[in-house]
């Protein structure tokens, strides 16, 4: 299995925000770090991907996604750095295809 076990913007997840509103987001990528899964999301209406949301990712017993906040700044920095590396890898792979 590749480290990025899926990479598709045709998958969406509805996020419930703190104020109770919901926002539909494209799943950009899910990736592991030290045994913990993480997910990167972007609002569906954000064509330029200006807003990226990073969460811990798991599935419940029914296979439904469970997202939890990344609590520490250190963990968030590690996840954000890995996400940036993945973006660089995707960009490099696309350049090789052209």
Phi, psi and omega in degrees: 000133176291155180302318176273099188281346163205152184212084187211133177268005176272358174262139179229156176226138175270122177264136172261119182279167183302329181275004177093349178284158178248148179225126177277131183234144171283140172277118179274312181192150172239137186208151180264151167220119178049044175085350178260134177273144176230160181223142176248130183233152173224139178305139182301329182271007181259084185295334182266002181054045178287333181241113179246134179247129179248132181221159164288146184232139173210172174237142176280182184297340179265004180082010179279142180293141175234117179254136175230151181293148171275117190277318186263149177298322181296313179297318180299316179299318178298315181293316180297319178297317179294321177299317177299320178297318179297317177300318178298318179297316180296316179299318179295316179298319180293324177295326179290330180284334183283000000 
